[in-house]
Amino acid sequence: MTNHTEWKALSKSLTFRHQAYINGRFQPAISGETFPCINPATEQLLVDVASCDEADVNLAVESALQAYRSGVWSELEPKQRKRILLKLADLVEQHKDEFALLDTLDMGKSISEMTAIDIPDSIDCIRWTAECIDKIYGEIAPTGNDTLALISHEPVGVVAAITPWNYPLMMATWKLAPALAAGNSVILKPSEKSPLSALRLAELASEAGIPDGVFNVLPGFGHTAGKALGLHHDVNVLAFTGSTRVAGMLMEYAGQSNLKRVWLEAGGKSPNLIFEDCEDVKKAAATAAAAIFSNQGEVCIACSRIYVQKSIKEAFIAALVEAAKSYQPGDPLDPATNMGPMVDEAQLDTVARFIRSAQDEGGQVLLGGLPEYIEGKGFYAKPTIVAEAHNGMTFVQEEIFGPVLAVCEFETEEEAIALANDSKYGLGASVWTANLSRAHRVSRKIHSGMIWVNTWGEGDSTVPFGGVKASGNGRDKSLHAMEKYTELKNVWIRL
């Protein structure tokens, strides 16, 4: 697809999978309950989706556990699992336009971002992880001559993955690819705000050859299906991406049940440090705009806090405002659009609340401001820049998950580091400097799982993704992701 007209035409031809996928077949929720999937750009109903709860979770876990114990996937030759997952990657690629449309219609992400980022990353994640399957070896420990100690990696059993609505397909592949590669059975609970691509993926997984029961998808709410997965005694690992508040609840559920491992990629409030020795102020400003306004600011690693050195503050802000003007909310099916709507009215209200808070606390709105919502016309927010901000303001400390940028100033490197670390979060950070020593020095001192120097958001399947502090634990992507879904076994043999 290349233009707006073609994307709109194709969108009208789509049919939506809307039932739960359990043990190799689609079926309604046991309760018969559904919830509406709404297109946030038009506020029109896409489809009513099965709303799963504890009964459906019990059925899915039983199926997943039975499949795991049968060995149909967990004991399959590694090269066979690799072949099937590579086939799945091929199928996603064959249906890439459909997947791009599913997430765009479901949560408002621009079609240009889907085709440039989400779809290629999702395909690469499945392929890269599949290729790792027969390249990860066990170990022999250096014990005495009369003993042999073998260390092997085994699948954990049943993995529950709870994924967010901002990158529906991509975040799902980050969890399910390594979990399946390791030989586990997986139950995926996509966000109730964006379940459609996950359900389509389940259908293709069966077509690729993944056995029944090994991959299940349960659409539903966090307080029903999500809680039931967290409390289930036969779920061995729970992998989650979402808010810090829900992450804490899932850890409690693990403690109340079987002490399942809980891997969390939670909230973020990433700082962006612009030093006076930054080589290209305009480039830094353009990247800073992209780091908060792409995907409408609904990005966990969004650099929503800018700290700019006082000596270049005026020049940087002028360049930032100019760069931000290129982000104009519009129809996400138009390839020229770089900002779609917020995912729903509740998220739009959250953005408005924080903008009011910023103004009440003395912030100066340089661009954007409060949304001008028109019922039936979509949940659109404006790219908003608030200057004269400081760390004592609520909107500087709390994750907004929208296109609202705080601009603060600093004078010394030590002050910049202290301000950047003055947050409960520690997911990502960006540092702009032409001084190599400063780049290393500052990167070491910032408490964050990921640091970008003279860029933002870059990465691929070879590097881990995740944070520290209230941003969570464990890592998605890279070989480190495989560690989350395997158990180490030590076999000690006396010769």
VMD Tcl script that draws the C-alpha trace (Angstrom):
set ca {
  {0.00 0.00 0.00}
  {1.29 3.45 -0.80}
  {-1.44 6.05 -0.37}
  {-4.36 7.09 1.80}
  {-7.04 5.91 -0.61}
  {-5.56 2.40 -0.89}
  {-5.25 2.01 2.89}
  {-8.86 3.14 3.42}
  {-10.11 0.74 0.77}
  {-8.21 -2.19 2.25}
  {-9.42 -1.34 5.75}
  {-13.02 -1.78 4.63}
  {-12.29 -5.32 3.42}
  {-10.98 -6.59 6.76}
  {-12.76 -9.09 8.94}
  {-11.85 -9.25 12.62}
  {-11.20 -12.31 14.74}
  {-13.09 -11.53 17.93}
  {-13.27 -14.73 19.98}
  {-10.78 -16.24 22.42}
  {-8.27 -18.68 20.96}
  {-7.90 -21.74 23.20}
  {-6.43 -25.14 22.36}
  {-6.32 -24.45 18.65}
  {-9.77 -23.03 18.08}
  {-11.70 -19.79 18.39}
  {-14.52 -19.79 20.91}
  {-16.65 -17.26 22.79}
  {-15.98 -16.43 26.40}
  {-17.57 -19.03 28.67}
  {-19.70 -16.28 30.22}
  {-20.80 -15.05 26.81}
  {-19.62 -11.55 27.76}
  {-18.06 -9.20 25.20}
  {-16.56 -5.72 25.11}
  {-16.51 -3.21 22.25}
  {-13.41 -2.50 20.17}
  {-13.62 1.16 19.13}
  {-11.64 2.90 16.39}
  {-10.23 5.93 18.27}
  {-9.95 7.98 15.07}
  {-13.66 7.71 14.25}
  {-15.18 6.46 17.54}
  {-16.98 3.80 15.51}
  {-17.36 0.19 16.62}
  {-15.00 -2.23 14.93}
  {-16.27 -5.43 16.57}
  {-17.43 -6.83 19.91}
  {-14.69 -9.04 21.38}
  {-14.98 -11.96 23.80}
  {-14.36 -10.81 27.37}
  {-12.53 -13.65 29.09}
  {-12.44 -14.14 32.84}
  {-11.29 -16.74 35.37}
  {-13.22 -19.61 33.77}
  {-11.55 -19.02 30.41}
  {-8.16 -18.67 32.08}
  {-8.61 -22.02 33.82}
  {-9.49 -23.67 30.53}
  {-6.57 -22.10 28.67}
  {-4.07 -22.96 31.40}
  {-5.30 -26.55 31.47}
  {-4.84 -26.80 27.70}
  {-1.42 -25.14 27.82}
  {-0.21 -27.36 30.65}
  {-1.45 -30.51 28.94}
  {0.34 -29.50 25.73}
  {3.52 -28.78 27.69}
  {3.48 -32.11 29.53}
  {2.78 -34.02 26.33}
  {6.10 -32.83 24.90}
  {4.50 -32.01 21.55}
  {6.33 -28.66 21.64}
  {8.51 -28.66 24.75}
  {10.36 -31.82 23.63}
  {10.34 -31.09 19.92}
  {13.77 -31.00 18.31}
  {15.14 -27.44 18.53}
  {15.61 -27.25 14.77}
  {11.94 -28.17 14.30}
  {10.79 -25.41 16.67}
  {13.04 -23.07 14.73}
  {11.53 -24.10 11.41}
  {7.98 -23.49 12.67}
  {8.76 -20.08 14.15}
  {10.52 -19.04 10.94}
  {7.36 -20.04 9.09}
  {5.36 -17.86 11.46}
  {7.63 -14.91 10.68}
  {7.10 -15.53 6.96}
  {3.32 -15.60 7.43}
  {3.33 -12.32 9.34}
  {5.36 -10.80 6.54}
  {2.92 -12.11 3.95}
  {0.07 -10.43 5.85}
  {2.00 -7.32 6.87}
  {-0.53 -4.86 5.43}
  {-3.34 -6.56 7.32}
  {-1.42 -6.41 10.59}
  {-0.53 -2.77 9.99}
  {-4.21 -1.96 9.54}
  {-5.35 -3.99 12.54}
  {-3.25 -2.01 15.00}
  {-3.92 1.32 13.27}
  {-7.69 0.80 13.39}
  {-7.60 -0.68 16.88}
  {-5.50 1.89 18.76}
  {-4.86 4.83 16.43}
  {-1.19 4.39 15.61}
  {-0.23 5.99 12.28}
  {-0.04 3.56 9.37}
  {3.35 5.01 8.44}
  {4.74 4.10 11.85}
  {3.22 0.63 11.66}
  {4.86 -0.10 8.31}
  {8.20 1.53 9.21}
  {8.66 0.30 12.79}
  {6.15 -2.10 14.33}
  {5.75 -4.63 11.53}
  {9.46 -4.93 10.55}
  {10.46 -5.15 14.23}
  {7.84 -7.84 14.95}
  {8.96 -9.98 12.01}
  {12.62 -9.53 12.91}
  {11.97 -10.46 16.54}
  {10.34 -13.77 15.61}
  {13.01 -14.59 13.01}
  {16.00 -13.59 15.12}
  {14.72 -15.47 18.17}
  {13.94 -18.54 16.06}
  {17.50 -18.57 14.75}
  {18.79 -18.58 18.34}
  {17.02 -21.82 19.23}
  {19.70 -24.24 18.02}
  {22.61 -21.97 18.88}
  {22.28 -21.82 22.66}
  {24.37 -24.47 24.40}
  {24.47 -25.91 27.90}
  {27.58 -25.94 30.06}
  {29.95 -28.33 31.80}
  {31.09 -26.99 35.15}
  {34.83 -27.14 36.03}
  {34.52 -29.77 38.79}
  {36.97 -32.44 39.90}
  {38.15 -35.28 37.64}
  {35.88 -37.83 39.30}
  {32.67 -35.86 38.71}
  {30.75 -34.41 35.79}
  {28.38 -31.47 36.33}
  {26.02 -30.71 33.45}
  {24.13 -27.38 33.36}
  {21.18 -27.22 31.00}
  {18.35 -24.82 30.16}
  {14.83 -26.22 30.30}
  {11.46 -24.59 29.53}
  {9.58 -23.35 32.59}
  {6.17 -24.72 31.53}
  {3.25 -22.31 31.14}
  {4.02 -18.65 30.46}
  {1.39 -15.92 30.70}
  {2.16 -12.76 28.75}
  {0.16 -9.59 29.42}
  {0.88 -6.98 26.79}
  {0.00 -3.29 26.31}
  {-2.04 -1.37 23.79}
  {0.57 1.10 22.52}
  {2.56 -1.41 20.40}
  {0.11 -4.32 20.25}
  {1.79 -6.68 17.79}
  {5.37 -5.71 18.50}
  {5.20 -6.08 22.29}
  {3.39 -9.40 21.88}
  {6.21 -10.80 19.72}
  {8.82 -9.61 22.21}
  {7.24 -11.92 24.80}
  {5.92 -14.86 22.82}
  {8.92 -15.37 20.50}
  {11.47 -16.19 23.24}
  {8.88 -17.98 25.38}
  {7.91 -20.28 22.49}
  {11.51 -20.63 21.35}
  {12.42 -21.99 24.77}
  {9.75 -24.70 24.47}
  {7.04 -23.26 26.70}
  {3.30 -23.08 26.26}
  {2.10 -19.47 26.13}
  {-1.12 -17.70 27.07}
  {-1.22 -14.18 25.68}
  {-3.60 -11.63 27.18}
  {-3.50 -8.56 24.96}
  {-4.85 -5.27 26.23}
  {-8.60 -4.93 25.96}
  {-7.89 -1.71 24.07}
  {-6.06 -3.48 21.22}
  {-6.67 -7.25 21.00}
  {-7.24 -7.71 17.26}
  {-3.69 -8.29 15.98}
  {-3.00 -10.86 18.72}
  {-6.03 -12.89 17.71}
  {-4.97 -12.85 14.07}
  {-1.46 -13.87 15.10}
  {-2.86 -16.91 16.90}
  {-4.53 -18.03 13.70}
  {-1.26 -17.77 11.78}
  {0.63 -19.56 14.56}
  {-1.53 -22.64 13.99}
  {-1.03 -22.32 10.25}
  {2.72 -22.24 10.82}
  {2.56 -25.52 12.72}
  {2.48 -24.59 16.40}
  {0.52 -27.40 18.06}
  {-2.89 -26.88 19.64}
  {-2.71 -25.64 23.22}
  {0.82 -24.28 22.89}
  {-0.26 -20.74 21.99}
  {-3.51 -19.32 23.34}
  {-4.94 -15.79 23.25}
  {-7.39 -14.51 25.87}
  {-8.83 -11.04 25.26}
  {-10.15 -9.53 28.45}
  {-9.64 -7.02 31.23}
  {-6.82 -6.84 33.73}
  {-9.05 -7.16 36.78}
  {-10.61 -10.37 35.40}
  {-8.38 -12.32 33.02}
  {-5.16 -10.62 34.07}
  {-5.74 -11.19 37.77}
  {-6.73 -14.82 37.18}
  {-3.48 -15.44 35.30}
  {-1.48 -13.77 38.07}
  {-3.09 -15.95 40.74}
  {-3.09 -19.25 38.83}
  {-0.91 -21.93 40.40}
  {-0.07 -23.60 37.08}
  {1.29 -20.44 35.48}
  {5.04 -20.58 36.06}
  {6.13 -17.24 34.59}
  {4.22 -14.02 34.06}
  {5.69 -11.47 31.64}
  {4.10 -8.02 31.65}
  {4.41 -4.68 29.92}
  {2.25 -1.87 31.23}
  {1.86 0.55 34.12}
  {3.89 0.46 37.32}
  {0.67 0.29 39.35}
  {-0.47 -2.92 37.65}
  {3.06 -4.33 37.79}
  {2.94 -4.09 41.57}
  {-0.41 -5.87 41.66}
  {0.94 -8.74 39.59}
  {3.85 -9.18 42.00}
  {1.34 -9.41 44.83}
  {-0.64 -12.06 42.94}
  {2.55 -14.09 42.49}
  {3.19 -13.93 46.22}
  {-0.37 -14.99 46.97}
  {-0.16 -18.02 44.68}
  {2.84 -20.11 43.62}
  {5.71 -17.57 43.71}
  {5.73 -17.53 39.93}
  {8.47 -15.44 38.38}
  {7.16 -12.05 37.29}
  {9.05 -10.10 34.64}
  {8.01 -6.48 34.38}
  {8.50 -3.71 31.87}
  {6.60 -0.92 33.55}
  {6.32 2.88 33.41}
  {8.86 5.47 32.35}
  {9.59 9.18 32.54}
  {12.74 9.31 30.49}
  {15.06 12.34 30.72}
  {16.74 13.97 27.73}
  {19.93 15.85 28.62}
  {21.06 18.54 26.15}
  {24.56 19.81 26.95}
  {26.02 23.05 25.61}
  {28.68 21.08 23.71}
  {25.92 19.34 21.72}
  {27.24 19.29 18.16}
  {23.97 19.97 16.32}
  {21.24 21.77 18.27}
  {18.70 21.45 15.44}
  {19.22 17.70 15.21}
  {18.92 17.36 18.98}
  {15.69 19.37 18.90}
  {14.22 17.35 16.02}
  {15.03 14.09 17.81}
  {13.61 15.45 21.07}
  {10.34 16.20 19.27}
  {10.23 12.69 17.82}
  {11.01 11.24 21.26}
  {7.79 12.62 22.71}
  {5.36 13.15 19.83}
  {5.80 9.94 17.80}
  {2.98 7.46 18.50}
  {1.15 10.39 20.15}
  {3.51 10.15 23.12}
  {2.05 6.74 24.01}
  {5.56 5.34 24.35}
  {7.10 3.90 27.51}
  {10.56 5.25 26.61}
  {9.26 8.69 25.56}
  {11.71 11.39 26.63}
  {9.07 13.50 28.34}
  {11.58 15.43 30.49}
  {14.09 17.69 28.74}
  {16.98 19.21 30.69}
  {18.81 21.76 28.59}
  {21.95 23.60 29.66}
  {21.15 27.24 30.41}
  {23.67 28.69 27.94}
  {21.88 27.14 24.92}
  {18.34 27.03 26.29}
  {16.96 29.82 24.13}
  {18.38 28.46 20.87}
  {17.32 24.92 21.69}
  {13.74 25.85 22.59}
  {13.34 27.83 19.37}
  {14.51 24.80 17.35}
  {12.33 22.45 19.43}
  {9.14 24.44 18.87}
  {9.86 24.60 15.15}
  {10.46 20.85 14.96}
  {7.31 20.11 16.96}
  {5.14 22.02 14.50}
  {5.65 19.22 11.98}
  {3.67 16.85 14.24}
  {0.05 17.38 13.31}
  {-2.70 15.00 14.47}
  {-4.64 13.49 11.60}
  {-6.19 10.40 10.05}
  {-3.84 7.54 10.96}
  {-4.67 5.79 7.66}
  {-2.99 8.66 5.78}
  {0.74 7.86 5.32}
  {1.46 11.59 5.71}
  {0.08 11.56 9.27}
  {2.69 11.32 12.03}
  {0.31 11.64 15.02}
  {-2.91 9.69 15.36}
  {-5.53 9.92 18.12}
  {-5.08 8.86 21.72}
  {-6.21 5.30 22.28}
  {-9.49 6.29 23.96}
  {-11.34 9.09 25.71}
  {-9.91 8.17 29.12}
  {-6.36 8.63 27.83}
  {-7.32 11.96 26.25}
  {-8.74 13.07 29.60}
  {-5.49 12.08 31.30}
  {-3.51 14.26 28.90}
  {-5.84 17.21 29.53}
  {-5.59 16.76 33.29}
  {-1.80 16.90 33.27}
  {-1.73 19.94 31.00}
  {-4.03 21.76 33.45}
  {-1.78 20.65 36.29}
  {1.28 22.02 34.49}
  {-0.42 25.38 33.96}
  {-1.66 25.53 37.55}
  {1.88 24.94 38.82}
  {3.39 27.72 36.74}
  {4.37 26.02 33.50}
  {4.44 28.11 30.34}
  {2.72 26.44 27.37}
  {4.82 27.27 24.30}
  {2.94 25.04 21.86}
  {-0.29 23.07 21.89}
  {-2.35 23.08 25.04}
  {-5.64 21.53 26.06}
  {-7.29 19.18 23.53}
  {-10.29 20.48 21.62}
  {-12.39 17.33 21.65}
  {-15.37 17.08 19.30}
  {-17.63 14.11 19.97}
  {-17.52 11.57 17.17}
  {-14.40 13.07 15.58}
  {-11.74 11.05 17.41}
  {-9.67 11.41 20.56}
  {-7.03 13.81 19.28}
  {-4.50 15.63 21.47}
  {-2.10 18.41 20.47}
  {1.68 18.20 20.60}
  {2.31 20.28 23.73}
  {5.52 21.87 25.04}
  {5.62 23.33 28.55}
  {8.61 25.51 29.50}
  {9.67 26.88 32.90}
  {9.20 23.39 34.29}
  {11.03 21.88 37.25}
  {11.14 18.60 39.14}
  {8.74 19.81 41.81}
  {5.86 19.79 39.33}
  {3.47 16.84 39.20}
  {3.53 16.57 35.40}
  {7.33 16.36 35.46}
  {7.29 13.43 37.88}
  {4.30 11.38 36.72}
  {4.04 9.36 33.52}
  {1.44 10.98 31.25}
  {1.64 8.64 28.25}
  {0.73 11.42 25.88}
  {2.29 14.20 23.78}
  {3.23 16.53 26.66}
  {6.85 17.66 27.02}
  {8.41 19.38 30.05}
  {11.41 21.64 29.38}
  {13.69 22.29 32.36}
  {17.16 23.86 32.59}
  {20.44 23.07 34.33}
  {23.83 24.72 34.68}
  {26.35 21.96 35.51}
  {26.86 18.32 34.56}
  {26.41 17.26 38.18}
  {23.09 19.09 38.37}
  {21.90 17.48 35.13}
  {22.66 13.99 36.44}
  {20.93 14.70 39.75}
  {17.82 16.03 37.99}
  {17.72 13.07 35.58}
  {17.93 10.60 38.47}
  {15.29 12.42 40.51}
  {12.54 10.04 39.39}
  {11.04 6.79 40.57}
  {11.45 5.51 37.00}
  {14.55 4.26 35.21}
  {13.67 2.98 31.75}
  {15.46 5.13 29.17}
  {17.49 8.32 28.86}
  {19.10 10.36 26.10}
  {22.34 12.36 26.31}
  {23.45 14.93 23.75}
  {27.11 15.91 23.79}
  {30.11 15.97 21.44}
  {32.44 15.19 24.35}
  {33.22 11.46 24.38}
  {34.34 11.46 28.01}
  {31.16 13.25 29.10}
  {29.04 10.79 27.14}
  {30.61 7.85 29.00}
  {30.69 9.61 32.35}
  {27.06 10.71 32.29}
  {25.81 7.39 30.87}
  {27.43 5.54 33.76}
  {25.83 7.77 36.37}
  {22.26 7.85 35.08}
  {20.09 5.20 36.72}
  {18.43 3.70 33.68}
  {18.26 0.43 31.80}
  {18.90 2.08 28.44}
  {20.90 5.16 27.47}
  {21.01 6.69 24.00}
  {23.85 9.06 23.13}
  {23.16 11.63 20.39}
  {20.06 9.70 19.36}
  {16.90 8.21 20.88}
  {14.96 4.98 20.68}
  {17.33 3.06 18.44}
  {17.90 -0.67 18.87}
  {17.29 -4.07 17.32}
  {16.82 -7.67 18.34}
  {20.45 -8.02 19.43}
  {20.19 -5.64 22.39}
  {18.10 -5.93 25.57}
  {15.14 -3.67 26.33}
  {14.04 -2.89 29.87}
  {14.58 -0.73 32.93}
  {15.36 -0.40 36.63}
  {13.65 1.04 39.70}
  {9.87 1.43 39.19}
  {10.34 0.75 35.48}
  {10.62 -2.95 36.19}
  {13.04 -5.86 35.85}
  {14.18 -8.42 33.32}
  {14.72 -7.67 29.65}
  {12.91 -8.18 26.37}
  {14.85 -8.87 23.15}
  {18.42 -10.24 22.82}
  {19.62 -13.54 24.25}
  {18.88 -12.18 27.72}
  {15.16 -12.52 26.99}
  {15.59 -16.29 26.71}
  {16.81 -16.39 30.31}
  {13.37 -15.26 31.49}
  {11.64 -18.32 30.07}
  {14.03 -21.13 31.02}
  {15.04 -22.95 34.18}
  {18.64 -23.87 34.91}
  {19.12 -27.52 35.80}
  {22.28 -28.93 37.33}
  {22.95 -32.68 36.95}
  {25.90 -33.84 39.07}
  {27.37 -37.21 38.14}
  {29.94 -39.13 40.16}
  {32.12 -41.07 37.73}
}
mol new
graphics top color blue
foreach p $ca { graphics top sphere $p radius 0.5 }
foreach p [lrange $ca 0 end-1] q [lrange $ca 1 end] { graphics top cylinder $p $q radius 0.2 }
display resetview
